[in-house]
Amino acid sequence: MWQRIQTLYLFLSTVLSGLMFFFDKAPGVRYTAYIPYAVLMVIILLLNLLALTTYKFRIFQFRTAVLAALISFAFQVWIAVDFFTADSSLIFNMTAVIPVISVILNVLAARNIMADELMVRSSDRLRSAKRKKR
């Protein structure tokens, strides 16, 4: 499990998603203070945990990683909209870009998961062709 690079990508994405619960969006404004943000963060965290632990089911792991990336991207867009529509006196922290990093890590993980799946399918195809010759 841990010898694959996609597991490390998913682990980093999960850790970053979990750390969002402890960070502030702006000084004195926590992400969890707004319930829809908290719900999205829980969904993203659960999808990342699910993708991290289902390494034996590569297609399901791929789909959950992609879904987590899409929801993280939507969360980042929502944060960006809040940033541009907020008061000019409200200063956002650098933690507002964590969903972008999570999206990148999930996409990299999904890419490597699919590469592994294609490699397994290719080797299975070669094995079955070799068996048919005998």
C-alpha positions in Angstrom: 0.0 0.0 0.0 2.6 2.6 1.0 5.0 1.7 -1.7 2.9 3.3 -4.4 3.3 7.0 -5.0 -0.5 7.5 -5.4 -0.9 6.4 -1.7 1.4 9.2 -0.7 -0.5 11.7 -2.8 -3.8 10.6 -1.3 -2.3 10.7 2.2 -1.0 14.2 1.8 -4.4 15.3 0.4 -6.1 13.7 3.3 -3.8 15.4 5.9 -4.3 18.8 4.2 -8.1 18.3 4.1 -8.1 17.3 7.8 -6.0 20.4 8.7 -8.6 22.7 7.2 -10.7 22.0 10.3 -8.1 23.7 12.5 -7.3 26.7 10.3 -8.9 30.1 9.9 -10.2 31.4 6.6 -9.5 35.0 7.8 -8.3 36.3 11.1 -11.0 35.3 13.6 -13.1 33.5 11.0 -12.9 29.7 11.1 -13.9 27.5 8.1 -16.1 25.4 10.4 -18.1 28.4 11.6 -20.0 28.3 8.3 -22.0 25.0 8.2 -21.9 24.5 4.4 -18.1 24.8 4.5 -17.9 22.3 7.3 -20.2 19.8 5.4 -18.0 20.1 2.2 -14.9 19.7 4.3 -16.3 16.5 5.9 -17.3 15.1 2.5 -13.9 15.8 1.0 -12.1 14.3 4.0 -14.3 11.1 3.9 -13.7 10.7 0.1 -10.0 11.1 0.6 -10.0 8.5 3.4 -12.1 6.2 1.3 -9.7 6.5 -1.6 -6.8 6.0 0.7 -8.1 2.8 2.2 -9.5 1.1 -1.0 -6.2 0.4 -2.6 -7.3 -3.2 -3.6 -10.1 -1.8 -5.7 -8.3 0.5 -8.2 -11.3 1.6 -10.3 -13.3 2.6 -7.2 -10.2 4.3 -5.7 -9.8 6.2 -9.0 -13.4 7.3 -9.0 -13.3 8.5 -5.4 -10.0 10.4 -5.9 -11.5 12.1 -9.0 -14.7 12.9 -7.1 -12.7 14.3 -4.2 -10.8 16.4 -6.6 -14.0 17.8 -8.2 -15.6 18.6 -4.9 -12.3 20.2 -3.7 -12.3 22.3 -6.8 -15.8 23.4 -6.2 -14.9 24.3 -2.7 -12.0 26.3 -3.9 -14.2 28.2 -6.4 -16.6 28.9 -3.5 -13.8 30.3 -1.4 -12.6 32.4 -4.3 -16.1 33.8 -4.8 -16.3 34.6 -1.1 -12.9 36.3 -1.3 -13.9 38.5 -4.2 -17.2 39.4 -2.7 -16.0 40.0 0.8 -15.3 43.4 2.4 -12.0 44.9 1.5 -11.1 44.9 5.2 -11.3 41.1 5.4 -7.9 39.5 4.7 -7.9 35.9 3.8 -5.1 33.6 5.0 -2.9 31.5 2.8 -4.9 28.4 3.9 -7.5 29.4 1.4 -5.4 27.7 -1.3 -5.3 24.3 0.4 -8.2 22.9 -1.7 -6.1 23.7 -4.9 -3.2 21.7 -3.5 -5.6 18.9 -2.6 -7.0 19.0 -6.2 -3.5 18.7 -7.6 -2.6 15.8 -5.3 -5.9 13.9 -6.0 -5.4 14.3 -9.8 -1.8 13.1 -9.6 -3.0 10.1 -7.5 -5.8 9.3 -10.0 -3.4 9.4 -12.8 -1.1 7.0 -11.1 -4.0 4.7 -10.1 -5.1 4.5 -13.7 -1.6 3.8 -14.9 -1.4 0.9 -12.4 -4.7 -0.4 -13.6 -3.7 -0.2 -17.2 -0.4 -2.0 -16.4 -2.3 -4.8 -14.6 -4.8 -5.2 -17.5 -1.9 -5.3 -20.0 -0.1 -8.0 -18.0 -3.3 -10.0 -17.6 -3.9 -9.8 -21.4 -0.4 -11.0 -22.0 -0.8 -13.9 -19.5 -4.1 -15.0 -21.0 -2.6 -14.8 -24.6 0.3 -17.0 -23.4 -2.2 -19.5 -21.9 -4.2 -19.8 -25.1 -1.0 -20.7 -27.1 -0.4 -23.8 -25.0 
